[in-house]
Amino acid sequence: MAGFEERKFLLHKTRVKLVPNYLRGERETAGKYIALTESERTVAIDEICRNMKERGSFEGNADTATHNVNEFFSECVFLLCDGWELNLKYFSIKPHIAGSWNKADEAHDREKHPIRFTYRSLKPLRDHAAEIAVEVTGIEEQTAYIAEVLDVKSGAINENLTVRHNFIITGNRIQVTGDAATCGLFLILIEDDGSETPVKVEEPFVQNSKNKIVALMPDSIGAGVKVKVRVITDYSGSNTPLKTSRTMDFGTIFTVIADAIPPGPAPTP
């Protein structure tokens, strides 16, 4: 009976591979391996609407649904920017003004008080987590991947990057080697129209090893910009470089935030 009940409620399945654990910490990250989902491709709104049509949960036109969903999210953004917290049944989003003020009449400074948006999962989504069966399909010890990105200044993991401060990339086979014209560590700027512009992070890095890269966030990228992390390398794990450079994109989109204490004027000679 217990087995039947388990099969009855596990309605979804997520496949994962186990990879060596190079993360610091205890409890959840104390073991030898951590899990990475096998599929990390982002699904866009138009694909979701087509899925609704194909699965039979929506009887209308998929293109019309895509248009309506896009308009819905545009309205959500409008309300968020007016200071409202949104309850979207499965998760909530609200605006948050970071930084601190020294006096009541101090004006808002976009560099000192960056505007962020906070996401929180709600009970219906947390309840669905109990319906997910996780299938471990094996161990990939030789996989090259980025596991996490830590912002040293704020302590945030996979969330934001602080201008003029170090960030730490942890993973496997991520050491940057090869032709400087093509290989390197890049921050990919995400434009409002969805286009991407790569910005190369200057070397030398504080650390550049198989499992860790410590680099300085460039001040050429301003607060509020959305970026992705990309590593392009010829590193193979041995003395023989790869024949073709490997590109590793980390799926998380980061928000660039300002240093809480802006730099002062240059010293007088």
C-alpha positions as CSV (number, residue, x, y, z in Angstrom):
1,M,0.0,0.0,0.0
2,A,2.8,2.4,0.8
3,G,4.4,1.9,-2.6
4,F,1.0,2.5,-4.3
5,E,0.5,5.8,-2.4
6,E,4.0,6.9,-3.3
7,R,3.4,6.3,-7.0
8,K,0.0,8.0,-6.8
9,F,1.4,11.3,-5.5
10,L,4.7,11.5,-7.4
11,L,3.3,13.2,-10.5
12,H,6.4,14.7,-11.9
13,K,9.9,13.5,-12.7
14,T,13.2,15.3,-12.7
15,R,16.4,13.6,-13.9
16,V,19.7,14.5,-12.4
17,K,23.3,13.6,-12.8
18,L,25.6,13.5,-9.7
19,V,28.8,15.6,-10.0
20,P,31.7,16.0,-7.6
21,N,30.9,18.4,-4.8
22,Y,33.3,21.4,-4.7
23,L,30.9,23.6,-2.7
24,R,31.7,24.8,0.7
25,G,29.3,24.5,3.7
26,E,27.5,21.9,5.7
27,R,24.3,19.9,5.7
28,E,22.9,20.2,2.1
29,T,26.4,20.6,0.7
30,A,28.4,18.3,3.0
31,G,28.4,15.2,0.8
32,K,30.7,13.9,-1.9
33,Y,28.3,14.7,-4.8
34,I,25.7,17.2,-5.7
35,A,22.9,16.9,-8.3
36,L,22.6,18.9,-11.5
37,T,19.5,18.6,-13.6
38,E,20.1,17.1,-17.0
39,S,18.0,19.7,-18.8
40,E,18.8,23.3,-18.0
41,R,17.4,24.9,-21.2
42,T,15.1,27.8,-20.6
43,V,11.5,27.4,-21.8
44,A,10.1,30.6,-23.2
45,I,6.5,31.9,-22.9
46,D,5.6,30.9,-26.5
47,E,6.7,27.4,-25.9
48,I,4.7,27.2,-22.6
49,C,1.6,28.3,-24.4
50,R,2.1,25.7,-27.2
51,N,2.6,23.1,-24.5
52,M,-0.8,24.1,-23.0
53,K,-2.4,23.7,-26.3
54,E,-0.8,20.3,-27.0
55,R,-1.6,18.9,-23.6
56,G,-5.2,19.9,-23.9
57,S,-5.3,22.2,-20.9
58,F,-6.1,25.2,-23.2
59,E,-8.6,25.1,-26.1
60,G,-7.8,28.5,-27.6
61,N,-5.2,29.7,-30.1
62,A,-1.6,29.3,-28.8
63,D,-0.5,32.6,-30.5
64,T,-3.3,34.5,-28.8
65,A,-2.4,32.9,-25.5
66,T,1.2,34.0,-25.9
67,H,0.1,37.6,-26.6
68,N,-2.2,37.6,-23.6
69,V,0.5,36.2,-21.3
70,N,3.0,38.7,-22.5
71,E,0.5,41.5,-21.8
72,F,-0.2,40.0,-18.3
73,F,3.5,40.1,-17.4
74,S,3.8,43.6,-18.8
75,E,1.0,44.6,-16.4
76,C,2.8,42.8,-13.5
77,V,5.9,44.7,-14.2
78,F,4.0,48.0,-14.2
79,L,2.5,47.2,-10.8
80,L,5.9,46.0,-9.4
81,C,7.5,49.3,-10.5
82,D,4.7,51.2,-8.7
83,G,5.6,49.4,-5.5
84,W,3.0,46.6,-5.3
85,E,3.8,43.1,-4.2
86,L,2.3,40.5,-6.5
87,N,0.8,37.2,-5.4
88,L,0.9,35.0,-8.4
89,K,-0.6,31.9,-6.6
90,Y,2.6,29.8,-6.8
91,F,5.1,32.6,-6.0
92,S,5.2,36.2,-5.0
93,I,7.4,39.1,-6.2
94,K,7.9,42.4,-4.5
95,P,10.3,45.4,-5.0
96,H,13.0,46.0,-2.5
97,I,15.2,49.1,-2.1
98,A,18.7,48.0,-0.9
99,G,21.3,50.1,0.9
100,S,20.9,52.5,3.8
101,W,20.1,56.1,4.6
102,N,21.9,58.4,7.0
103,K,19.1,60.9,7.5
104,A,15.4,61.3,6.8
105,D,15.8,63.9,4.0
106,E,18.5,62.1,2.2
107,A,17.6,61.6,-1.5
108,H,17.4,58.2,-3.2
109,D,20.7,57.4,-4.9
110,R,20.5,54.7,-7.5
111,E,24.1,53.6,-6.9
112,K,23.8,53.5,-3.1
113,H,20.2,52.3,-3.0
114,P,19.8,49.8,-5.9
115,I,16.3,48.6,-6.7
116,R,15.9,44.8,-6.6
117,F,13.0,42.4,-6.8
118,T,12.5,39.6,-4.3
119,Y,11.0,36.2,-5.2
120,R,9.4,33.9,-2.7
121,S,7.8,30.5,-3.3
122,L,4.2,30.1,-1.9
123,K,2.5,27.1,-0.5
124,P,0.9,25.7,-3.7
125,L,4.4,25.6,-5.3
126,R,6.0,24.1,-2.2
127,D,3.2,21.5,-2.2
128,H,4.1,20.5,-5.7
129,A,7.6,19.8,-4.6
130,A,6.3,16.8,-2.7
131,E,5.0,15.4,-6.1
132,I,8.4,15.4,-7.8
133,A,10.3,12.1,-8.2
134,V,14.0,12.7,-8.6
135,E,15.7,10.1,-10.8
136,V,19.5,9.9,-10.4
137,T,20.8,8.7,-13.8
138,G,24.5,8.3,-12.8
139,I,27.7,10.1,-11.9
140,E,29.5,12.4,-14.3
141,E,32.9,12.9,-12.7
142,Q,34.4,14.1,-16.0
143,T,31.8,16.7,-16.8
144,A,32.9,20.3,-17.1
145,Y,30.4,22.6,-15.5
146,I,29.9,25.7,-13.4
147,A,28.3,24.8,-10.0
148,E,27.8,28.2,-8.3
149,V,28.8,31.9,-8.4
150,L,29.5,33.6,-5.0
151,D,29.5,37.4,-4.7
152,V,32.1,38.1,-2.1
153,K,30.9,41.5,-1.1
154,S,27.2,40.6,-0.4
155,G,27.7,36.9,0.3
156,A,24.9,36.1,-2.2
157,I,25.1,32.9,-4.2
158,N,23.7,32.8,-7.7
159,E,21.9,36.1,-7.3
160,N,23.9,39.2,-7.8
161,L,27.4,40.6,-8.5
162,T,28.9,43.7,-6.9
163,V,30.8,46.3,-8.9
164,R,34.5,46.5,-8.1
165,H,34.4,43.4,-5.9
166,N,35.5,39.8,-6.3
167,F,33.3,37.0,-7.3
168,I,34.1,33.3,-7.0
169,I,33.1,30.7,-9.7
170,T,33.1,27.1,-8.5
171,G,32.8,24.1,-10.7
172,N,34.8,21.5,-12.6
173,R,37.3,21.9,-15.4
174,I,36.7,25.6,-15.5
175,Q,40.3,26.9,-15.5
176,V,40.7,29.5,-18.2
177,T,43.5,28.5,-20.7
178,G,44.0,29.0,-24.4
179,D,44.2,31.7,-27.0
180,A,43.4,35.0,-25.3
181,A,41.6,36.2,-28.4
182,T,38.9,33.6,-28.0
183,C,39.2,32.1,-24.5
184,G,38.4,33.8,-21.2
185,L,35.8,34.7,-18.6
186,F,32.9,36.7,-19.9
187,L,29.9,38.5,-18.5
188,I,27.1,38.5,-21.0
189,L,25.0,41.6,-20.8
190,I,21.3,40.9,-21.3
191,E,19.7,43.8,-23.1
192,D,16.0,44.8,-22.8
193,D,15.2,43.3,-26.2
194,G,16.8,40.0,-25.3
195,S,20.1,40.5,-27.2
196,E,23.4,39.7,-25.6
197,T,26.7,41.6,-25.5
198,P,29.8,39.8,-24.1
199,V,32.2,41.7,-21.9
200,K,35.5,40.1,-21.1
201,V,36.7,40.1,-17.5
202,E,40.3,41.3,-17.3
203,E,43.1,38.9,-16.3
204,P,45.1,38.0,-14.3
205,F,42.5,36.5,-12.0
206,V,43.0,36.2,-8.3
207,Q,42.8,32.5,-8.7
208,N,42.4,30.4,-11.9
209,S,42.3,26.7,-11.2
210,K,40.5,23.5,-12.3
211,N,37.7,24.0,-9.7
212,K,37.7,27.7,-8.9
213,I,38.1,31.1,-10.6
214,V,38.3,34.3,-8.5
215,A,37.9,37.4,-10.5
216,L,37.2,41.1,-10.1
217,M,33.9,42.5,-11.2
218,P,34.6,45.3,-13.7
219,D,33.3,48.8,-13.0
220,S,32.5,49.2,-16.7
221,I,29.2,47.4,-16.0
222,G,26.8,49.6,-14.0
223,A,24.3,48.7,-11.3
224,G,21.0,47.3,-12.4
225,V,22.4,45.5,-15.5
226,K,21.5,41.9,-16.0
227,V,24.3,39.5,-16.9
228,K,25.2,35.8,-17.4
229,V,28.5,34.2,-16.7
230,R,30.4,32.4,-19.5
231,V,33.7,30.6,-19.5
232,I,35.5,29.7,-22.7
233,T,38.6,27.6,-22.3
234,D,40.9,25.0,-23.9
235,Y,41.5,23.3,-20.5
236,S,41.1,19.5,-20.8
237,G,42.3,18.4,-17.3
238,S,45.6,17.3,-18.7
239,N,48.6,18.8,-20.4
240,T,47.0,18.4,-23.8
241,P,44.6,21.2,-24.6
242,L,41.2,20.6,-26.2
243,K,41.1,20.6,-30.0
244,T,38.0,22.9,-29.8
245,S,37.4,25.4,-27.1
246,R,34.7,24.5,-24.6
247,T,32.0,27.1,-23.8
248,M,30.3,26.9,-20.4
249,D,27.3,29.1,-19.8
250,F,25.8,29.3,-16.3
251,G,22.0,29.4,-16.5
252,T,21.4,32.0,-13.8
253,I,20.9,35.6,-14.7
254,F,22.6,38.0,-12.2
255,T,21.8,41.5,-11.3
256,V,24.7,43.9,-11.0
257,I,24.6,45.9,-7.8
258,A,26.6,48.9,-6.6
259,D,29.1,48.9,-3.8
260,A,27.4,50.3,-0.7
261,I,30.3,52.6,-0.2
262,P,31.1,54.4,-3.4
263,P,34.8,55.2,-4.1
264,G,36.1,58.6,-2.9
265,P,38.0,61.2,-4.9
266,A,41.5,60.3,-6.0
267,P,44.2,61.3,-3.5
268,T,46.0,64.6,-4.0
269,P,49.6,64.0,-5.2
